[in-house]
Amino acid sequence: MNIPHANQPETPEFQRIIDIRHLPPTTQDITADEAERRRLAGRFGLSAIERMVATVDMIADGTTISVTGRIRAAITQACAISGEDFPVTIDEPVDLRFVHPQHDHGLDEEIELTADACDEIEYQGLTFDLGEALAQTLALAIDPFAEGPDADRARAEHNLAGAASNDAFAALAALKKGAE
């Protein structure tokens, strides 16, 4: 856990504050710079993020802002089987709605979420952080169990192939036996 010094504010990994009074009238490319990509890679447990660009349109309907487009990234992550780094390309749609809270929910009040509400992000005041929403969109697109090109070799080397590979406990036992 990285705790900032008391006099030092925590630096967001990828912050893009949008003022709802001044939405861009055209499609925007939002690009993470090298330092932002490095911080995001650390946050997401990746070896690297070589490129991250979101191409989005922002449309206001009162205080509700719809953000649609695509996020594209080139990342390097560890194979879930071999642990070796391999490149991955991500191309995901972006479909977010930034909304003002309708009312304060009491602790005892039940809240029902619809599929549409899951992509709604509440904001206060006149601004919202599009960068954090895009970072979370990227995080959801990363497959934590992605297998690299050497996954089959690692399975064979650690005796993880065949019927035993379908049983998680057998796979763990095989790895433990190989480590001894």
CORQUI-V562207 format. One record per residue. OMEGA is omega in whole degrees, -180 to 180 (NA if undefined). BURIAL is # if it has 24 or more other C-alpha atoms within 12 Angstrom, else .. Layout:
OMEGA_BURIAL + OMEGA_BURIAL
This chain:
-178_. + -178_. + -179_. + 175_. + -175_. + -179_. + -174_. + 179_. + 177_. + -180_. + 177_. + -179_. + -174_# + -175_# + 174_# + -178_# + -180_. + 176_# + -175_. + 179_# + -176_. + 179_. + 177_# + -177_. + -177_. + 176_. + -179_. + 169_. + 180_. + -172_# + 175_# + 178_# + -174_. + -179_. + 178_. + 180_# + 179_# + 179_# + 178_# + 178_# + 178_# + 180_. + -176_. + 179_# + 179_. + 175_# + 180_# + 166_# + -177_# + -178_# + 175_# + 180_# + 174_# + 175_# + -171_# + 170_# + 179_# + -179_# + -180_# + 170_. + -171_. + 178_. + 176_# + -179_# + 175_# + 178_# + 180_# + 178_# + -179_# + 171_# + -179_# + -179_# + 171_# + -177_# + 171_# + 180_# + 180_# + 175_# + -179_# + -178_. + -175_# + -176_# + -179_. + 179_. + 173_. + -178_# + 178_# + 175_# + 180_. + 177_# + -173_. + 173_# + 174_. + 178_# + -175_# + 173_# + 176_# + -174_# + 170_# + 178_. + -180_. + 176_. + 178_. + 178_. + 176_. + -179_. + -178_. + -177_. + 178_. + -180_. + 178_. + 179_. + 173_. + 178_. + 179_. + -177_. + -179_. + 179_. + 177_. + -180_. + -180_# + 174_# + -180_# + 175_. + -176_. + -178_. + 172_# + -178_# + 178_# + -180_# + 180_# + 178_# + 178_# + 177_# + 179_# + 176_# + 177_# + -178_# + 180_# + -179_. + -178_# + 179_# + -178_. + -179_. + -179_. + -180_# + 179_# + -176_# + -180_. + -177_. + -179_# + 178_. + -180_. + 177_# + -179_# + -178_. + -178_. + 178_# + 180_# + -177_# + 175_. + -175_. + -179_. + -178_. + 178_. + -178_. + -176_. + -179_. + 177_. + 179_. + 178_# + 178_. + 179_. + 178_. + 179_# + 179_. + 180_. + -179_. + -177_. + NA_.
